[in-house]
Amino acid sequence: MPSKVLLIDDHPLLRRGLQQLINDDPELEVAGEAGDGKDGLEKAKKLDPDLILLDLNMKGMDGLATLKAIRDAGITTRVVMLTVSDHQGDVAALFKAGADGYLLKDMEPDELIKNIHQAVNGQLVVDERLAEVMASLLRHDTGTGDQLSTLTARECDIVWLIADGLSNKMIARELNITEGTVKVHVKHLLKKLGVRSRVEAAILMVNKGKRP
């Protein structure tokens, strides 16, 4: 079954191009698209996609506000920003708000598809031109680690698998549970750890956790 992608971008021509590019890949499909943040949030709730590609500079509800709304709604779908901005402040703000990746719109189509596959499979994706900025963010201490003691044994298993780069589907297979159960656990453990994304949870676990 192809991985479902939701496009949130206020440029119809770009959405059309992305849709054609993604749907040409047999392992991916565009499950829906939205031209603004409000509609994007509703479709994220309704469609439960495997990946959201989100623009930053949109009229009205911009990408940062949309991302925060998605995370505040308890949606744990991986969200990758696809934007023209390579501003360090934007990268930092979006990562802290729960982004799982940051790509620039001028990248080659083949490279974009490669990154989409990596994101769907649980990897952090960052445009190579921003690698130094992201490396600096990843070195930043994400907390004291005290929150880790609040996790159940199952939640610890899951967050370590997240740190290993596994997607929800792969975690479900590894632990012999349903993907829906994994999503519930991820939602709970993000809340307990006080983080907004799987990336932050993985960093906290690697920096502070003790692997069994």
Secondary structure, DSSP 8 states (H G I E B T S, - for coil): --EEEEEE-S-HHHHHHHHHHHHTSTTEEEEEEESSHHHHHHHHHHH--SEEEE-SS-SSS-HHHHHHHHHHTT---EEEEEES---HHHHHHHHHTT-SEEEETTS-HHHHHHHHHHHHTT--EE-GGGHHHHHHHHHS----SGGGGGS-HHHHHHHHHHHTT--HHHHHHHHTS-HHHHHHHHHHHHHHHT-SSHHHHHHHHHHH----
